[in-house]
Amino acid sequence: MQRFTISLQDSLAQEFDAFMARTGHSNRSEAIRDLLLTHLGRQREATQAMGPCVANLSYVYDHHERELAERLARLQHAHHHLTIATTHVHLDHSRCLETVMLKGPAEQVRQFANQLMAERGVHHGQLNVVMGQVGADTHHHHHD
């Protein structure tokens, strides 16, 4: 582990402390680490668009839309090699929320997500991608 010191303007330090309070970080090192991981992850996603990833695809759809549930199921089955799990929630009489956990090459994951979100009757679709060799590290250690 490496240590480094940073200097912040008073106003930025106050804003950072307020951020820590809102997000529940117990110390500045933990908060900085999380911010760096988030920012660097976005950079990896932008520069390693072809690499491995895990992703969460969430969308709301109208289950009264003609044959939409069947079309969505067919799409998921056609991409079973990318799909880890699916959660289905009934929001009200006509709308459902589905969350699909995905894992595989980022380009294929994005293509599948775009295809699914383009289906007529699917609304509010969003894909959250985490890039990297997720699950490849067999020597994961927890530090006390």
Number of C-alpha atoms within 10 A of each C-alpha: 2 3 5 5 4 4 7 9 8 9 9 11 12 12 12 16 16 12 13 17 12 9 10 10 15 10 11 12 12 12 18 14 11 13 12 12 12 13 12 12 17 15 13 15 19 11 11 16 17 14 16 20 23 22 22 20 22 21 18 21 24 18 18 13 13 11 10 17 17 11 13 17 12 12 15 18 12 12 14 12 11 21 19 14 12 14 10 12 11 13 11 9 9 11 17 18 20 16 18 19 18 27 22 21 17 24 15 17 24 19 11 19 23 15 12 19 22 12 13 12 17 21 16 10 18 15 19 13 21 19 25 18 12 12 10 8 8 6 6 8 7 5 4 3
